[in-house]
């Protein structure tokens, strides 16, 4: 060490500086920090640390019933909570070997895409804000607010929704839901169009985004990338297409794919995916079947209140599900869905009781953070901010 400077390697005459970037929210979002080795403003080496949020999600689930886990999943990716709800429910239903009703499949698809839209709008808007594009941020957050109004319409909450249930849903869509969507739909299209016009061909935005934070398809696969970050590198893998679930095998939509894996391609993939989500929601509303939203399995689904109050069978079922939990057969399963940032997986182990014996989550953000050093090394320190934004790291799901 010499005057606060470090050598790149033994015998090198090139002086470099080691800089601690974060943890501070404006740059690194919450608990994350990066230890940077800099040659001037060029990043020679990046050592990312995700820090500790201390949510303890996986351990908490072991002392909760299968149903009590839902509020915890809301807070994995808190920008698109319903996608977490549905992914977890899908995993438990797979272990129970039950298939939800057609109406529940369509409603999960609709609300999952509403959640995905809010996730992509947040990522695009926040990324633009950190490059000083305040107007783009305000348009994106207006759109997200309209979508969270729909969350509130059917779940009673805007962010921590806890809307899914094992075997179905907390409640059906409201009678006014389609009318509310018809009012919101044209405004969301208008906002997406404004974001496109503000940024896609903006000279400053292009200069900051194109060619920065790039990763090859081979490296993205090696690191375990999924979602928009993998598709931006040219790999057309989307769980909704490759392993359809809910109503995704009944709707027509495209999978946007980039070519360079840089920050600009990740922005474009999210913007185009938002348009595809709009297509999916419209198709599902047009084809929405009638029927119940929960399976007719008394040992899994809570009975109606009238049944609880007026029949001994209903009261006993209610008591057992609330106090003992759903008795999930002993076994293990891995289930995966397409969340806002990629493949969200749940590996669950049951010992035949009302609580998970072990629950492990595969958060898509964790693998993107594992490859961020490859994306920023050799670039400028200023390029770390848009790169970090376009991988869209969410602290709630990445916490280990």
URURGI-V974984 format. One record per residue. N is the residue number from 1. RES is the residue in one small letter. PSI is psi in whole degrees, 0 to 359 (999 if undefined). D_LAST is the distance of its C-alpha to the last C-alpha in Angstrom with 1 decimal. Layout:
n;res;psi;d_last
N;RES;PSI;D_LAST
N;RES;PSI;D_LAST
This chain:
n;res;psi;d_last
1;x;140;33.7
2;x;113;36.6
3;x;44;36.8
4;x;2;33.1
5;x;154;32.9
6;x;154;31.4
7;x;142;32.8
8;x;316;31.1
9;x;165;32.3
10;x;131;35.0
11;x;353;38.4
12;x;144;37.4
13;x;1;39.5
14;x;120;37.0
15;x;137;35.4
16;x;165;31.9
17;x;138;29.8
18;x;123;26.2
19;x;135;24.8
20;x;112;21.6
21;x;107;20.7
22;x;179;18.5
23;x;116;16.6
24;x;137;19.2
25;x;321;19.1
26;x;329;22.3
27;x;311;21.1
28;x;359;17.4
29;x;92;16.2
30;x;236;14.4
31;x;353;12.0
32;x;142;12.4
33;x;160;15.1
34;x;129;17.2
35;x;110;19.5
36;x;137;22.5
37;x;119;25.6
38;x;140;28.5
39;x;96;32.0
40;x;240;33.6
41;x;8;31.5
42;x;134;30.4
43;x;112;26.9
44;x;319;27.4
45;x;144;23.8
46;x;125;20.4
47;x;97;17.4
48;x;143;14.4
49;x;125;11.5
50;x;347;8.8
51;x;195;8.8
52;x;116;7.3
53;x;340;8.3
54;x;44;7.8
55;x;324;8.4
56;x;36;7.4
57;x;308;8.4
58;x;324;8.6
59;x;322;10.3
60;x;322;12.5
61;x;335;13.8
62;x;339;15.4
63;x;15;17.7
64;x;155;18.7
65;x;166;21.3
66;x;324;20.7
67;x;327;22.2
68;x;352;20.4
69;x;335;17.1
70;x;314;18.5
71;x;331;18.0
72;x;322;14.3
73;x;330;14.3
74;x;324;16.5
75;x;8;13.7
76;x;288;11.4
77;x;97;13.9
78;x;356;16.2
79;x;334;18.9
80;x;66;19.6
81;x;326;18.7
82;x;328;21.3
83;x;326;19.9
84;x;315;16.7
85;x;308;19.3
86;x;324;21.4
87;x;317;18.9
88;x;314;17.8
89;x;319;21.4
90;x;323;22.5
91;x;314;20.3
92;x;321;21.8
93;x;327;25.2
94;x;320;25.0
95;x;326;24.5
96;x;345;27.3
97;x;46;29.4
98;x;149;30.6
99;x;128;31.4
100;x;166;31.4
101;x;161;34.6
102;x;319;35.6
103;x;319;35.6
104;x;322;32.0
105;x;315;31.1
106;x;319;32.9
107;x;320;31.4
108;x;323;27.8
109;x;315;28.8
110;x;307;30.4
111;x;331;27.8
112;x;319;25.0
113;x;327;27.0
114;x;318;27.7
115;x;320;23.9
116;x;320;23.6
117;x;314;26.5
118;x;326;24.9
119;x;311;21.8
120;x;320;24.0
121;x;321;26.3
122;x;316;23.6
123;x;313;22.4
124;x;313;26.0
125;x;315;27.2
126;x;322;24.5
127;x;321;24.9
128;x;319;28.6
129;x;319;28.4
130;x;353;26.7
131;x;16;29.7
132;x;16;32.0
133;x;78;32.9
134;x;321;33.0
135;x;317;35.2
136;x;319;32.9
137;x;315;30.1
138;x;320;32.4
139;x;315;33.6
140;x;318;30.1
141;x;330;29.0
142;x;315;32.3
143;x;316;31.5
144;x;322;28.1
145;x;320;29.8
146;x;322;32.4
147;x;323;29.7
148;x;337;28.0
149;x;323;31.5
150;x;323;31.5
151;x;311;28.2
152;x;325;30.0
153;x;320;33.1
154;x;342;31.7
155;x;342;28.8
156;x;355;29.9
157;x;153;26.9
158;x;325;26.1
159;x;301;22.3
160;x;86;20.7
161;x;322;23.1
162;x;50;22.2
163;x;329;25.0
164;x;157;24.3
165;x;153;25.4
166;x;121;25.3
167;x;2;28.7
168;x;234;29.1
169;x;160;28.8
170;x;318;29.2
171;x;161;32.4
172;x;168;34.6
173;x;147;35.1
174;x;161;37.5
175;x;333;41.0
176;x;359;40.6
177;x;311;37.5
178;x;321;39.3
179;x;320;41.6
180;x;318;38.8
181;x;320;37.2
182;x;329;40.6
183;x;325;40.8
184;x;324;37.4
185;x;308;37.6
186;x;327;40.2
187;x;322;38.5
188;x;318;35.2
189;x;319;37.3
190;x;318;39.0
191;x;316;35.8
192;x;321;34.5
193;x;320;37.9
194;x;318;37.9
195;x;319;34.5
196;x;312;36.0
197;x;327;39.2
198;x;325;37.5
199;x;322;35.2
200;x;322;35.7
201;x;17;38.9
202;x;125;38.5
203;x;317;39.5
204;x;316;37.1
205;x;317;34.1
206;x;315;35.2
207;x;324;35.5
208;x;332;32.0
209;x;320;30.3
210;x;131;32.3
211;x;1;31.5
212;x;148;28.5
213;x;28;24.9
214;x;148;26.3
215;x;141;24.7
216;x;161;26.8
217;x;320;26.4
218;x;314;26.1
219;x;320;23.3
220;x;318;21.4
221;x;317;21.8
222;x;322;20.8
223;x;350;17.4
224;x;22;16.8
225;x;145;17.7
226;x;181;18.9
227;x;205;20.4
228;x;326;22.5
229;x;323;21.2
230;x;317;22.4
231;x;330;25.5
232;x;338;26.5
233;x;1;26.8
234;x;7;29.3
235;x;115;27.5
236;x;57;28.5
237;x;121;25.7
238;x;122;25.0
239;x;326;23.9
240;x;328;26.5
241;x;315;29.2
242;x;331;28.3
243;x;72;27.1
244;x;146;28.7
245;x;171;27.7
246;x;237;29.1
247;x;17;32.0
248;x;340;30.9
249;x;0;33.6
250;x;1;36.2
251;x;157;35.7
252;x;122;36.7
253;x;158;34.3
254;x;159;33.6
255;x;102;30.6
256;x;137;30.8
257;x;137;30.2
258;x;195;30.4
259;x;333;31.8
260;x;343;30.5
261;x;23;26.8
262;x;182;27.2
263;x;323;26.3
264;x;317;29.5
265;x;323;28.9
266;x;322;25.5
267;x;313;27.3
268;x;319;30.1
269;x;316;28.1
270;x;319;26.4
271;x;314;29.8
272;x;326;31.5
273;x;328;28.9
274;x;319;29.5
275;x;322;33.2
276;x;324;32.3
277;x;321;30.4
278;x;319;33.6
279;x;315;35.6
280;x;315;33.4
281;x;315;33.7
282;x;316;37.4
283;x;318;38.0
284;x;320;36.1
285;x;322;38.0
286;x;327;41.3
287;x;10;40.6
288;x;118;38.9
289;x;159;40.4
290;x;174;41.6
291;x;180;40.5
292;x;162;37.9
293;x;358;34.2
294;x;148;33.2
295;x;155;34.2
296;x;68;37.0
297;x;96;35.1
298;x;333;35.7
299;x;352;33.1
300;x;319;30.3
301;x;133;31.5
302;x;137;32.7
303;x;162;36.5
304;x;153;38.3
305;x;320;39.2
306;x;321;42.9
307;x;319;42.3
308;x;317;40.3
309;x;337;43.1
310;x;356;46.0
311;x;144;45.2
312;x;326;44.2
313;x;316;42.1
314;x;319;40.1
315;x;318;39.5
316;x;315;38.4
317;x;315;36.0
318;x;314;34.5
319;x;314;34.2
320;x;320;32.6
321;x;321;29.9
322;x;314;29.1
323;x;326;29.3
324;x;336;28.3
325;x;161;26.2
326;x;132;27.0
327;x;92;27.7
328;x;130;25.7
329;x;147;27.3
330;x;139;25.7
331;x;185;24.0
332;x;154;21.1
333;x;149;20.6
334;x;127;18.5
335;x;146;19.4
336;x;145;18.8
337;x;171;20.2
338;x;103;20.6
339;x;184;18.5
340;x;326;19.4
341;x;4;17.4
342;x;203;17.9
343;x;118;17.1
344;x;114;14.9
345;x;146;14.7
346;x;121;14.3
347;x;116;14.9
348;x;144;16.4
349;x;129;18.4
350;x;141;21.3
351;x;19;23.6
352;x;11;26.2
353;x;188;25.4
354;x;3;24.5
355;x;147;20.8
356;x;134;18.1
357;x;319;18.0
358;x;137;14.6
359;x;122;12.7
360;x;132;10.2
361;x;139;9.7
362;x;95;10.4
363;x;129;9.8
364;x;327;12.7
365;x;329;11.6
366;x;320;9.0
367;x;329;12.2
368;x;321;14.4
369;x;331;12.6
370;x;338;13.1
371;x;5;16.8
372;x;332;17.5
373;x;321;19.2
374;x;332;21.6
375;x;334;22.4
376;x;339;23.3
377;x;132;24.9
378;x;348;28.6
379;x;188;28.5
380;x;153;29.3
381;x;326;27.0
382;x;337;28.0
383;x;349;26.7
384;x;322;23.0
385;x;305;23.1
386;x;328;24.4
387;x;314;22.2
388;x;323;19.0
389;x;318;20.5
390;x;342;21.5
391;x;344;18.1
392;x;53;17.2
393;x;131;13.6
394;x;119;12.3
395;x;325;9.9
396;x;325;9.4
397;x;338;8.3
398;x;342;6.3
399;x;129;3.8
400;x;999;0.0
